[in-house]
Amino acid sequence: MHRWNPYLVGVGIGVLSWAAFAIADKPIGVTTALSQCSGVVARPIIGSEGVRANAYWARNPPAWDYGTLFLFGIALGSLVAAAASRDLKIEVVPAVWRERFGWSPGGRLLAAFVGGALVMYGARMADGCTSGNGISGSLQLAVTGWTFFITMFITGVATARLMFGRGRPHG
């Protein structure tokens, strides 16, 4: 497995954040964009009135804007980075999951969905996600950004230990 140089990646994130402020006059962040996209998708299902009646979408109207481009850019950039490092492979049940929890695509996808939903719910409750609150906030030296980052890392380590134990390293 190829690894990206963390110092180079840190500089890249800093430059990206600077460029986002310089070009779009906005910090980097994706959960608001994802929520706005969901509002666009919900319009044909619940109608424009239903979307306007939603308290969240009333405050953050559905839109295709800078945040949407950033959101799709993350997916495209991830694909390009994985291909460039020759690490691109599509698998429903990764080996590290299979070793610990078995080979169940349904179980793995359910766990991924529940985990993603919890993270998204927490991000919306905090009014910022990993990139918006953590990266942009900490780059601006905001106490909330640093508090978020420290809490995220502690929680991530605790969750990884709980789920995977302290066994041999994977990868």
C-alpha positions as CSV (number, residue, x, y, z in Angstrom):
1,M,0.0,0.0,0.0
2,H,1.4,3.4,-1.0
3,R,1.3,6.3,1.4
4,W,1.2,9.9,0.6
5,N,3.8,12.1,2.4
6,P,1.8,13.7,5.3
7,Y,3.9,16.9,5.1
8,L,3.2,17.3,1.4
9,V,-0.5,16.6,2.0
10,G,-0.6,19.1,4.8
11,V,0.9,21.8,2.6
12,G,-1.6,20.8,-0.1
13,I,-4.6,21.2,2.3
14,G,-3.2,24.6,3.4
15,V,-2.9,25.8,-0.3
16,L,-6.4,24.4,-1.1
17,S,-7.8,26.3,1.9
18,W,-6.1,29.5,0.9
19,A,-7.3,29.1,-2.7
20,A,-10.9,28.4,-1.5
21,F,-10.9,31.7,0.5
22,A,-9.2,33.6,-2.3
23,I,-11.4,32.4,-5.2
24,A,-14.8,31.6,-3.6
25,D,-14.5,33.6,-0.3
26,K,-15.6,30.4,1.6
27,P,-13.9,27.9,3.8
28,I,-13.5,24.3,2.6
29,G,-16.4,22.1,3.8
30,V,-18.8,19.5,2.4
31,T,-21.6,18.6,4.7
32,T,-23.7,21.7,3.9
33,A,-23.1,20.9,0.2
34,L,-24.2,17.3,0.7
35,S,-27.3,18.5,2.5
36,Q,-28.1,21.0,-0.2
37,C,-27.7,18.3,-2.8
38,S,-30.2,16.1,-0.9
39,G,-32.7,19.0,-1.0
40,V,-32.3,19.2,-4.8
41,V,-32.9,15.4,-5.0
42,A,-35.9,15.6,-2.5
43,R,-37.7,18.2,-4.6
44,P,-39.2,15.7,-7.1
45,I,-40.2,13.4,-4.2
46,I,-41.7,15.8,-1.7
47,G,-42.2,18.8,-3.9
48,S,-40.8,22.4,-3.7
49,E,-43.2,23.3,-0.9
50,G,-42.1,20.3,1.2
51,V,-38.5,21.3,0.8
52,R,-39.2,25.0,1.7
53,A,-41.1,23.8,4.8
54,N,-38.1,21.9,6.0
55,A,-36.3,24.0,8.7
56,Y,-32.8,23.0,7.6
57,W,-33.4,23.6,3.9
58,A,-35.1,26.9,4.7
59,R,-31.8,28.0,6.3
60,N,-29.6,26.3,3.7
61,P,-31.6,26.3,0.4
62,P,-30.9,23.5,-2.0
63,A,-28.3,24.6,-4.5
64,W,-25.6,23.5,-7.0
65,D,-22.8,25.9,-6.1
66,Y,-19.2,26.1,-5.0
67,G,-19.8,23.5,-2.2
68,T,-21.2,21.0,-4.7
69,L,-18.2,21.4,-7.0
70,F,-15.9,20.9,-3.9
71,L,-17.9,17.8,-3.0
72,F,-17.6,16.2,-6.4
73,G,-13.9,17.4,-6.5
74,I,-13.2,15.3,-3.4
75,A,-14.6,12.2,-5.0
76,L,-12.8,12.8,-8.3
77,G,-9.5,13.7,-6.5
78,S,-9.7,10.6,-4.3
79,L,-10.1,8.5,-7.5
80,V,-7.2,10.2,-9.2
81,A,-5.0,9.9,-6.0
82,A,-5.8,6.2,-5.6
83,A,-5.1,5.5,-9.3
84,A,-1.8,7.6,-9.2
85,S,-0.6,5.6,-6.2
86,R,-1.6,2.3,-7.9
87,D,-3.8,1.6,-4.9
88,L,-7.2,1.7,-6.7
89,K,-9.3,-1.4,-6.2
90,I,-13.0,-1.7,-5.7
91,E,-14.0,-4.1,-2.9
92,V,-17.3,-4.3,-1.0
93,V,-15.7,-6.0,2.0
94,P,-12.1,-4.9,2.7
95,A,-9.7,-7.4,4.1
96,V,-9.4,-5.7,7.5
97,W,-13.1,-5.9,7.9
98,R,-13.3,-9.5,6.7
99,E,-10.7,-10.6,9.2
100,R,-12.5,-9.1,12.1
101,F,-16.2,-9.4,11.2
102,G,-16.4,-11.9,8.4
103,W,-17.5,-11.7,4.8
104,S,-20.9,-10.2,4.7
105,P,-21.5,-7.5,2.1
106,G,-24.8,-6.6,3.6
107,G,-23.3,-6.2,7.1
108,R,-20.4,-4.2,5.8
109,L,-22.7,-1.8,3.8
110,L,-25.1,-1.5,6.7
111,A,-22.2,-0.6,9.1
112,A,-20.9,1.9,6.5
113,F,-24.3,3.5,6.1
114,V,-25.0,3.7,9.8
115,G,-21.5,5.1,10.5
116,G,-21.9,7.7,7.7
117,A,-25.3,8.7,8.9
118,L,-24.0,9.2,12.5
119,V,-21.1,11.3,11.3
120,M,-23.3,13.4,9.0
121,Y,-25.8,13.9,11.9
122,G,-23.0,14.9,14.2
123,A,-21.6,17.3,11.6
124,R,-24.9,19.0,11.1
125,M,-25.4,19.3,14.9
126,A,-22.0,20.9,15.2
127,D,-22.7,23.1,12.2
128,G,-19.5,21.9,10.6
129,C,-17.8,18.8,9.3
130,T,-14.2,17.5,9.4
131,S,-13.2,19.7,6.6
132,G,-15.3,22.8,7.5
133,N,-15.0,22.8,11.3
134,G,-11.8,20.8,11.7
135,I,-9.5,21.9,8.8
136,S,-10.9,25.4,8.1
137,G,-11.5,26.1,11.8
138,S,-8.1,25.0,13.0
139,L,-6.3,26.8,10.1
140,Q,-8.0,30.0,11.4
141,L,-6.9,29.1,14.9
142,A,-10.5,28.8,16.1
143,V,-10.8,27.1,19.5
144,T,-13.8,25.2,18.2
145,G,-11.8,23.8,15.3
146,W,-9.0,22.6,17.6
147,T,-11.5,21.2,20.1
148,F,-13.2,19.3,17.2
149,F,-9.9,17.9,15.9
150,I,-8.7,16.7,19.3
151,T,-12.1,15.1,20.0
152,M,-12.2,13.5,16.6
153,F,-8.8,11.9,16.9
154,I,-9.4,10.6,20.5
155,T,-12.8,9.2,19.4
156,G,-11.3,7.7,16.2
157,V,-8.5,5.9,18.1
158,A,-11.0,4.6,20.8
159,T,-13.4,3.4,18.1
160,A,-10.6,1.7,16.1
161,R,-9.4,0.0,19.3
162,L,-12.9,-1.1,20.2
163,M,-13.7,-2.5,16.7
164,F,-10.3,-3.9,15.7
165,G,-8.4,-4.4,19.0
166,R,-4.7,-4.0,19.4
167,G,-3.8,-6.9,17.1
168,R,-1.3,-6.9,14.3
169,P,-1.2,-3.9,11.9
170,H,-3.3,-4.2,8.8
171,G,-2.5,-3.1,5.3
